[in-house]
Amino acid sequence: MGKILKEGKWVPHQLNERQMENRTVISKMLLHKRKSLLHRIVTGDEKWIYSENPKRTKLWLDPGQASTSTARPNHLEKKTMLCIWWDQEGVVYYELLRPGETVNTDRYRQQIINLNHTLIVKRPECARRHGKVILLHDNAPSHTSKPVKDMLKDLSWEALTHPLYSPELAPSDYHLFRSMAHALSEQHFKMYEEVENWSLNGLPQNKKSSIGTVSTNYLKDGENV
């Protein structure tokens, strides 16, 4: 028959016609504005850091030979949430929450205030240049709440339009967090302080990131919707 049997992929949400149309409109708008956006983007996201981080092995195998398996981290085990923001120069600011803590509206609003203070010190050109900071984050309830929107307005920041149910457009998941996964491989943390120490040395504080390429890919995604 010349055909290959393929199984469909799981997606976070089945988009309706209106949501798909909105996604296309937003992507085309970003494509049109991309040259004026890239150097102003600061993107942020959250990531769980688990106490046990097994390494996935890669092997050269003969046809038909079974590969090895690695168990995923147990989502019920001890874990710490990392909240991190970065731009084209690298990591700008991060917070490591205590075990059991998560991000709500009040915490995220304060994090934005802290991020702004850090940007003024680490990226003074942000205050000097014409054009406000563009914040790229997803549509989590704490990110889109009125107090946070009001704070962004007070700071004269712009939230980059993000289509609903579009996690593949969040660059942290596919770039920063992917490289972090390699750094976390085979790490075992018994205490919060050990995770804290790792974050001080393991995050790319001074390493120039690839957000220029990442952001271009983000904006060009409109060509594929």
ABEGO torsion letter per residue (X at the ends): XGBBBBBBBBBABBBBAAAAAAAAAAAAAAAAAAAAAAAABBBBBBBBBBABBBBBBBBBBBBGBBBBBBBBBBAABBBBBBBBBBBAAEBABBBBBBBGBBBBAAAAAAAAAAAAAAAAAABAAAAABBEBBBBBBBABAAAABAAAAAAAAAAGBBBBBBBBGBAAABAAAAAAAAAAAAAABGBBBABAAAAAAAAAAABBAABBBAAAAAAAAAAAAAAAX
